[in-house]
Amino acid sequence: MKSAISEIGDEQFTFCQNCEQNIERYYYDGDPEQLPMWTDWYVSTK
């Protein structure tokens, strides 16, 4: 649900209706050979 995305710093959080889990992703810019971008969504461990 894009309307339910919360952003804290360089992390985003929301709820996946398909898997019924909290999911998150973060902004990755640690590779100098790759442009900074959001990671894929993954199940939150928080």
Rosetta blueprint (number, residue, H / E / L):
1 M L
2 K H
3 S H
4 A H
5 I L
6 S E
7 E E
8 I E
9 G L
10 D L
11 E E
12 Q E
13 F E
14 T E
15 F E
16 C E
17 Q L
18 N L
19 C L
20 E L
21 Q E
22 N E
23 I E
24 E E
25 R E
26 Y E
27 Y E
28 Y E
29 D L
30 G L
31 D L
32 P L
33 E L
34 Q L
35 L L
36 P L
37 M E
38 W E
39 T L
40 D L
41 W L
42 Y E
43 V E
44 S L
45 T L
46 K L
